Amino acid sequence: MDKGGVAVAQIGGLRAVSRYQWLVFLVVWLGWTLDAADFGLYSLVLKPAMTELLGGNPPLADIGKYGGLLSMAGLLGWAFGGFLFGILADYIGRVRTLAFSIALYSVFTGLQGLSQGILDFAIYRFIAGLGTGAELMVGIPLLAETLAETHRAKIAAIMMTGGALGTFIGAWAYGLVGPYGWRYVFFVGVVPAVILAVMRGRMLDPERFADVRERRRAGAAGLRSEAGDREFMRFVPLQLFSKEHGYNTMVGVLFGLGSLLAIWTTNIWLPTILSLMAQKSGAADATAAVPFVSRGIMLWSLGGICGYIVFGFICDIIGRRLTVILYSAGTIVFGLILYLALPAYEPWYPVVLPIFGFFVFGVFSGYAVYLPELFPTHIRSTAVGFCTGSARIITSFGPLVAGLLVGAFGGSFNRVTAFMTCFALLSILAMLLGRETKGNPLPR
């Protein structure tokens, strides 16, 4: 029986999930939802924000360059936040680290609305990214360890719906607040801080982590000298490259690279693509295009919510690796259709956007299902943070490169974004190299 009242009745169905396990699910899911909403606000207001901060009527190439630079700052923050806070969570605990990350991204998302120039905007965005990256990378191990073997894949996949739901909420908030100006949109970002009130005093670290902490204390005091204790006591990040864990680390990083490169350019530039399309169809300016952009992103996000949920059920049937391959292939096919085939067939956008969202969002359930199953408890949070964080460091340059490529591609955001979507091939390669974990218990 886990601490905090975690007890699993030996009965089938969702009744086997205890109230405490649902509480942990709710906190992690809600944190990830509002986290994604906060982070997605930037792409929704990118064009008007860049127009004001750069002054006058800057060319699309400048918007692409500086918008990509700010996107890179946020993604770098996300990358370093996931890795650094992952290490922290493996030493001081999941719950305390999670609470700090939520406070960090809430405050600094709101501060972006006070930006006076590109430099201070980039600083706020980087620090907000630290908290954003930390929240999910700490939440995934916390939820996996709390659930143990209780419908872990299905519930973890449902938790990941927060990524798409957050984008939906961000688009909805943008539709409400956007007409008043881009700065007010960022002020919505302080809302996630309310989760801290829910967390405080109600959650404890899982029993698995408590056992790890006790083993570390005994090792540091010289009370243990069993085989493997020396390796166990090594600085956690170094253990990721040991003979035992190095190959799984490589597979995780490759998976992260493919999935992140495929989605982040879309996440940054899709609102701009939709805005330009609306203006071509008669919208007077970016403000007049707000309803069209808002509806498009909400459709994309709704497809993603379905993709996240279905992932857990599919991978319990055909396995983790085949499910990731299926989703990655769908990302490439429907991404190319969306960006290259549909510009001349605008009425089909409401159909293709949710299908593309199903695949490009849904594959991220693999982060919550597959990655925790590759690593033991004492390095799990660091490993998840490193696999996704190091991938984010590399992919953080993706939106910047894509922004700079806009000019080279004749000013076409569509062609650049289509090209970047094809990097989902790396996720397929990762699954061909990785091991299947379906049916195996969560490593101790």
C-alpha positions as CSV (number, residue, x, y, z in Angstrom):
1,M,0.0,0.0,0.0
2,D,1.5,3.4,-1.1
3,K,1.8,6.3,1.3
4,G,-0.9,8.9,1.1
5,G,-3.7,6.4,1.2
6,V,-3.0,4.7,-2.1
7,A,-4.7,1.3,-2.1
8,V,-5.8,-0.7,-5.1
9,A,-8.7,-3.0,-4.7
10,Q,-8.2,-6.3,-6.5
11,I,-11.2,-5.8,-8.8
12,G,-11.5,-5.1,-12.5
13,G,-12.3,-1.9,-14.3
14,L,-11.6,1.7,-13.3
15,R,-12.9,0.9,-9.8
16,A,-9.4,-0.6,-9.2
17,V,-8.1,3.0,-9.2
18,S,-8.2,4.6,-5.7
19,R,-9.3,8.1,-4.8
20,Y,-5.8,9.1,-4.1
21,Q,-4.6,7.9,-7.4
22,W,-7.3,9.9,-9.1
23,L,-6.2,13.0,-7.1
24,V,-2.6,12.6,-8.4
25,F,-4.0,12.1,-11.9
26,L,-6.1,15.3,-11.6
27,V,-3.3,17.4,-10.4
28,V,-0.8,16.2,-13.0
29,W,-3.4,16.4,-15.8
30,L,-4.6,19.9,-14.8
31,G,-1.0,21.1,-14.4
32,W,-0.1,19.9,-17.9
33,T,-3.4,21.3,-19.4
34,L,-2.8,24.8,-18.1
35,D,0.9,24.4,-18.8
36,A,0.2,23.7,-22.5
37,A,-2.4,26.6,-22.6
38,D,0.2,29.0,-21.2
39,F,2.9,27.9,-23.6
40,G,0.6,28.0,-26.6
41,L,-0.5,31.6,-26.0
42,Y,2.7,32.8,-27.5
43,S,2.1,31.3,-31.0
44,L,-1.5,32.7,-31.0
45,V,-0.2,36.3,-30.5
46,L,3.1,36.0,-32.3
47,K,2.2,38.2,-35.3
48,P,0.6,41.1,-33.4
49,A,3.3,41.0,-30.6
50,M,6.1,41.1,-33.1
51,T,4.4,43.8,-35.1
52,E,4.2,46.1,-32.0
53,L,7.6,45.2,-30.5
54,L,9.5,45.6,-33.8
55,G,7.6,48.8,-34.7
56,G,5.9,49.9,-37.9
57,N,4.9,47.2,-40.3
58,P,7.8,44.7,-40.3
59,P,8.2,42.2,-43.2
60,L,7.2,38.6,-42.8
61,A,10.9,37.6,-42.9
62,D,11.6,39.8,-39.8
63,I,8.6,38.4,-38.0
64,G,9.8,34.9,-38.9
65,K,13.4,35.6,-37.6
66,Y,12.5,37.3,-34.3
67,G,9.5,35.1,-33.7
68,G,11.6,32.0,-34.2
69,L,14.3,33.5,-31.9
70,L,11.7,33.9,-29.1
71,S,10.3,30.4,-29.8
72,M,13.8,29.1,-29.4
73,A,14.2,30.9,-26.0
74,G,11.0,29.2,-24.7
75,L,12.0,25.8,-26.0
76,L,15.5,26.1,-24.5
77,G,13.9,26.9,-21.2
78,W,11.6,23.9,-21.5
79,A,14.6,21.7,-22.3
80,F,16.8,22.8,-19.4
81,G,13.8,22.9,-17.1
82,G,12.8,19.3,-17.8
83,F,16.4,18.1,-17.2
84,L,17.3,20.2,-14.2
85,F,14.0,19.7,-12.4
86,G,14.1,16.0,-13.3
87,I,17.4,15.7,-11.4
88,L,15.9,17.7,-8.5
89,A,12.8,15.4,-8.4
90,D,15.0,12.3,-8.2
91,Y,16.7,13.8,-5.1
92,I,14.2,15.9,-3.1
93,G,10.9,14.4,-4.3
94,R,8.3,14.6,-7.1
95,V,5.6,16.7,-5.3
96,R,7.8,19.6,-4.0
97,T,9.5,19.9,-7.4
98,L,6.1,19.9,-9.2
99,A,4.7,22.7,-7.0
100,F,7.7,24.9,-7.7
101,S,7.5,24.4,-11.5
102,I,3.8,25.4,-11.6
103,A,4.5,28.6,-9.7
104,L,7.4,29.4,-12.0
105,Y,5.6,29.1,-15.3
106,S,2.5,30.9,-14.1
107,V,4.3,34.0,-12.9
108,F,6.6,34.3,-15.9
109,T,3.9,33.7,-18.5
110,G,2.0,36.6,-17.1
111,L,5.2,38.8,-17.2
112,Q,5.4,38.3,-20.9
113,G,2.4,40.6,-21.3
114,L,4.5,43.4,-19.8
115,S,7.4,43.0,-22.3
116,Q,8.8,46.2,-23.7
117,G,11.2,44.7,-26.2
118,I,12.5,41.5,-27.7
119,L,15.2,41.0,-25.0
120,D,13.0,41.1,-21.9
121,F,10.4,39.1,-23.8
122,A,13.0,36.4,-24.4
123,I,14.1,36.4,-20.8
124,Y,10.5,36.0,-19.5
125,R,9.9,33.3,-22.1
126,F,13.0,31.3,-21.2
127,I,12.2,31.3,-17.4
128,A,8.5,30.4,-18.1
129,G,9.9,27.6,-20.3
130,L,11.9,26.3,-17.3
131,G,8.7,25.8,-15.3
132,T,6.8,24.5,-18.3
133,G,9.4,21.8,-19.1
134,A,9.6,20.8,-15.5
135,E,5.9,20.3,-14.9
136,L,5.3,17.4,-17.3
137,M,8.7,15.8,-16.8
138,V,8.1,15.5,-13.1
139,G,4.4,14.8,-13.4
140,I,5.0,11.7,-15.6
141,P,7.1,9.7,-13.2
142,L,4.9,10.8,-10.3
143,L,1.7,9.5,-12.0
144,A,3.4,6.3,-13.3
145,E,4.8,5.4,-9.8
146,T,1.5,6.2,-8.1
147,L,-0.5,4.1,-10.5
148,A,2.1,1.2,-10.6
149,E,0.3,-1.5,-12.7
150,T,-3.2,-0.1,-12.3
151,H,-4.3,0.7,-15.9
152,R,-1.1,2.7,-16.2
153,A,-1.0,3.0,-20.0
154,K,-4.6,4.0,-20.4
155,I,-4.6,6.6,-17.5
156,A,-1.2,8.0,-18.4
157,A,-2.4,8.5,-22.0
158,I,-5.6,10.2,-20.9
159,M,-3.4,12.5,-18.7
160,M,-1.6,13.6,-21.8
161,T,-4.8,14.9,-23.3
162,G,-3.9,18.0,-21.3
163,G,-1.5,19.0,-24.1
164,A,-4.2,19.3,-26.7
165,L,-6.9,20.4,-24.2
166,G,-4.5,23.2,-23.1
167,T,-4.0,24.3,-26.7
168,F,-7.8,24.3,-27.1
169,I,-8.3,26.4,-23.9
170,G,-5.6,28.7,-25.0
171,A,-7.3,29.2,-28.4
172,W,-10.6,29.7,-26.6
173,A,-9.1,32.3,-24.2
174,Y,-7.5,34.0,-27.2
175,G,-10.9,34.2,-28.9
176,L,-12.2,35.9,-25.8
177,V,-9.3,38.1,-24.8
178,G,-7.4,38.5,-28.1
179,P,-9.5,41.4,-29.5
180,Y,-8.4,43.5,-26.5
181,G,-4.7,43.1,-27.4
182,W,-1.9,40.5,-27.2
183,R,-0.7,41.6,-23.8
184,Y,-4.0,40.7,-22.1
185,V,-3.7,37.2,-23.5
186,F,-0.5,36.5,-21.5
187,F,-2.1,37.8,-18.3
188,V,-4.4,34.7,-18.5
189,G,-1.3,32.7,-17.8
190,V,-1.3,33.3,-14.0
191,V,-4.4,31.0,-13.6
192,P,-2.4,27.7,-13.1
193,A,-1.1,29.0,-9.8
194,V,-4.4,27.9,-8.3
195,I,-3.3,24.3,-8.6
196,L,-0.9,24.9,-5.8
197,A,-3.8,25.3,-3.4
198,V,-5.0,21.8,-4.5
199,M,-1.6,20.2,-4.1
200,R,-0.6,21.6,-0.7
201,G,-0.9,19.1,2.1
202,R,-2.8,16.5,0.0
203,M,-0.1,14.7,-1.9
204,L,2.9,12.7,-0.9
205,D,5.7,11.1,-2.9
206,P,5.0,7.5,-4.0
207,E,6.2,4.6,-1.9
208,R,8.7,3.7,-4.7
209,F,10.4,7.0,-4.3
210,A,10.4,6.8,-0.5
211,D,12.2,3.5,-0.8
212,V,14.8,5.1,-3.1
213,R,15.3,8.0,-0.7
214,E,15.8,5.6,2.3
215,R,18.3,3.5,0.3
216,R,20.3,6.7,-0.5
217,R,20.3,7.7,3.1
218,A,21.6,4.2,4.2
219,G,24.2,4.3,1.5
220,A,25.4,7.8,2.4
221,A,25.7,6.7,6.1
222,G,27.7,3.6,5.1
223,L,24.9,1.3,6.4
224,R,24.7,-0.6,3.1
225,S,27.3,-2.4,1.0
226,E,25.3,-4.7,-1.2
227,A,26.2,-5.4,-4.9
228,G,25.1,-2.5,-7.1
229,D,25.0,0.1,-4.3
230,R,28.0,1.9,-5.6
231,E,26.4,2.4,-9.0
232,F,23.1,3.3,-7.3
233,M,24.8,6.1,-5.4
234,R,26.5,7.7,-8.5
235,F,25.3,11.1,-9.6
236,V,22.0,10.3,-11.3
237,P,22.7,11.9,-14.7
238,L,25.9,9.9,-15.1
239,Q,23.9,6.7,-14.7
240,L,21.9,7.4,-17.9
241,F,25.1,6.6,-19.9
242,S,26.0,3.4,-18.1
243,K,26.1,0.1,-19.9
244,E,22.8,-0.8,-18.4
245,H,20.9,2.4,-19.3
246,G,22.8,4.0,-22.2
247,Y,21.0,2.3,-25.1
248,N,17.5,3.1,-23.7
249,T,18.6,6.7,-23.2
250,M,19.6,6.9,-26.9
251,V,16.2,5.4,-27.9
252,G,14.4,8.0,-25.7
253,V,16.3,10.9,-27.1
254,L,15.7,9.8,-30.7
255,F,11.9,9.4,-30.0
256,G,11.9,12.9,-28.5
257,L,13.7,14.4,-31.5
258,G,11.3,13.1,-34.0
259,S,8.1,13.9,-32.2
260,L,9.2,17.4,-31.1
261,L,10.6,18.5,-34.5
262,A,7.3,17.4,-36.1
263,I,5.1,19.4,-33.8
264,W,6.9,22.5,-32.7
265,T,7.1,24.2,-36.0
266,T,3.4,23.6,-36.5
267,N,2.7,24.8,-33.0
268,I,4.5,28.0,-33.7
269,W,3.5,28.8,-37.3
270,L,0.0,27.2,-37.8
271,P,-1.8,30.2,-36.2
272,T,0.1,32.5,-38.6
273,I,-0.7,30.3,-41.6
274,L,-4.4,30.4,-40.7
275,S,-4.3,34.1,-40.1
276,L,-2.7,34.7,-43.5
277,M,-5.3,32.4,-45.1
278,A,-8.1,34.4,-43.5
279,Q,-6.7,37.7,-44.7
280,K,-6.5,36.2,-48.2
281,S,-10.2,35.3,-47.9
282,G,-11.2,38.8,-47.0
283,A,-10.3,39.5,-43.4
284,A,-9.1,43.1,-43.1
285,D,-6.2,42.4,-40.7
286,A,-4.9,40.0,-38.1
287,T,-7.5,41.1,-35.5
288,A,-10.3,40.4,-37.9
289,A,-8.9,36.9,-38.5
290,V,-9.0,36.0,-34.7
291,P,-12.2,34.0,-34.9
292,F,-11.0,31.9,-37.9
293,V,-7.6,31.2,-36.2
294,S,-9.3,30.4,-32.9
295,R,-11.7,27.9,-34.5
296,G,-8.9,26.3,-36.5
297,I,-6.6,25.7,-33.5
298,M,-9.5,24.4,-31.4
299,L,-10.3,21.8,-34.2
300,W,-6.7,20.8,-34.3
301,S,-6.6,20.4,-30.5
302,L,-9.9,18.4,-30.4
303,G,-8.3,15.9,-32.8
304,G,-5.3,15.8,-30.5
305,I,-7.4,15.0,-27.4
306,C,-8.9,12.0,-29.2
307,G,-5.4,10.9,-30.3
308,Y,-4.0,11.1,-26.7
309,I,-6.9,9.0,-25.3
310,V,-6.9,6.3,-28.0
311,F,-3.1,5.9,-27.8
312,G,-3.3,4.1,-24.4
313,F,-5.9,1.6,-25.6
314,I,-4.1,0.9,-28.9
315,C,-0.7,0.3,-27.2
316,D,-2.2,-2.2,-24.7
317,I,-3.4,-4.2,-27.8
318,I,-0.5,-3.9,-30.4
319,G,2.3,-2.7,-28.2
320,R,4.1,0.5,-27.5
321,R,6.4,0.5,-30.5
322,L,3.9,-0.2,-33.2
323,T,1.6,2.4,-31.8
324,V,4.3,5.1,-31.9
325,I,5.1,4.0,-35.5
326,L,1.4,4.3,-36.5
327,Y,1.1,7.8,-35.0
328,S,4.3,9.0,-36.5
329,A,3.4,7.8,-40.0
330,G,0.0,9.5,-39.6
331,T,1.7,12.7,-38.6
332,I,3.8,12.8,-41.8
333,V,0.9,11.8,-44.2
334,F,-1.6,14.3,-42.9
335,G,0.9,17.0,-42.3
336,L,1.9,16.9,-45.9
337,I,-1.8,17.0,-47.0
338,L,-2.5,19.9,-44.7
339,Y,0.4,22.1,-45.7
340,L,0.9,21.2,-49.4
341,A,-2.3,19.8,-50.8
342,L,-5.0,21.9,-49.1
343,P,-4.1,25.6,-49.7
344,A,-6.2,25.4,-52.8
345,Y,-9.0,23.5,-51.1
346,E,-9.8,25.7,-48.0
347,P,-13.1,24.0,-47.2
348,W,-11.3,20.8,-46.3
349,Y,-9.3,22.4,-43.5
350,P,-12.0,21.7,-40.8
351,V,-11.7,18.0,-41.8
352,V,-7.9,17.6,-42.0
353,L,-7.0,19.7,-39.0
354,P,-8.5,17.4,-36.4
355,I,-7.1,14.3,-38.1
356,F,-3.6,15.8,-38.2
357,G,-4.0,16.8,-34.5
358,F,-5.0,13.2,-33.7
359,F,-1.6,11.9,-34.8
360,V,0.8,14.8,-34.1
361,F,-0.5,15.4,-30.6
362,G,-1.4,11.8,-29.7
363,V,2.1,10.4,-30.2
364,F,3.2,12.3,-27.1
365,S,1.3,9.8,-24.9
366,G,4.3,7.7,-25.6
367,Y,6.2,10.0,-23.3
368,A,4.0,9.1,-20.4
369,V,3.6,5.4,-21.3
370,Y,6.8,4.2,-22.9
371,L,9.6,6.3,-21.4
372,P,8.9,5.5,-17.7
373,E,8.9,1.8,-18.6
374,L,12.5,2.0,-19.8
375,F,14.1,3.2,-16.5
376,P,14.0,2.3,-12.8
377,T,12.6,4.6,-10.1
378,H,15.9,6.2,-8.8
379,I,16.7,7.7,-12.3
380,R,13.2,7.8,-13.9
381,S,12.5,11.5,-13.5
382,T,16.0,12.5,-14.7
383,A,15.8,10.0,-17.6
384,V,12.4,11.3,-18.8
385,G,13.6,14.9,-18.4
386,F,16.9,14.2,-20.2
387,C,15.4,12.3,-23.1
388,T,12.9,15.0,-23.8
389,G,15.1,17.9,-22.6
390,S,18.1,17.1,-24.7
391,A,15.8,16.6,-27.7
392,R,14.2,20.0,-26.9
393,I,17.6,21.7,-26.9
394,I,18.1,20.5,-30.4
395,T,14.6,21.1,-31.6
396,S,14.5,24.5,-30.0
397,F,16.5,25.6,-33.1
398,G,13.7,24.1,-35.3
399,P,11.3,27.1,-35.2
400,L,14.2,29.5,-35.6
401,V,15.6,27.6,-38.6
402,A,12.1,27.3,-40.0
403,G,11.6,31.1,-39.5
404,L,14.9,31.8,-41.3
405,L,13.9,29.3,-44.1
406,V,10.7,31.2,-44.8
407,G,12.6,33.6,-47.1
408,A,14.5,30.7,-48.8
409,F,11.1,29.0,-49.4
410,G,9.7,32.0,-51.2
411,G,7.9,33.4,-48.1
412,S,5.9,30.2,-47.7
413,F,5.3,29.1,-44.1
414,N,3.4,26.1,-45.5
415,R,6.4,24.5,-47.3
416,V,8.7,25.1,-44.4
417,T,6.3,23.6,-41.9
418,A,5.6,20.6,-44.1
419,F,9.4,20.0,-44.4
420,M,9.8,20.0,-40.6
421,T,6.9,17.7,-40.0
422,C,8.7,14.9,-41.9
423,F,11.2,14.7,-39.0
424,A,8.7,12.3,-37.4
425,L,10.7,9.7,-39.3
426,L,13.1,9.8,-36.4
427,S,10.5,8.5,-34.0
428,I,9.8,5.6,-36.3
429,L,13.5,4.8,-36.3
430,A,13.6,5.0,-32.5
431,M,10.9,2.4,-32.2
432,L,12.6,0.1,-34.7
433,L,15.7,0.2,-32.4
434,G,13.9,0.2,-29.0
435,R,12.6,-2.7,-27.0
436,E,9.0,-3.5,-26.4
437,T,7.7,-3.0,-22.8
438,K,4.1,-4.0,-23.2
439,G,3.2,-6.5,-20.4
440,N,6.2,-5.7,-18.3
441,P,5.9,-4.3,-14.7
442,L,7.2,-0.8,-14.1
443,P,10.9,-1.2,-13.2
444,R,11.8,-0.8,-9.6
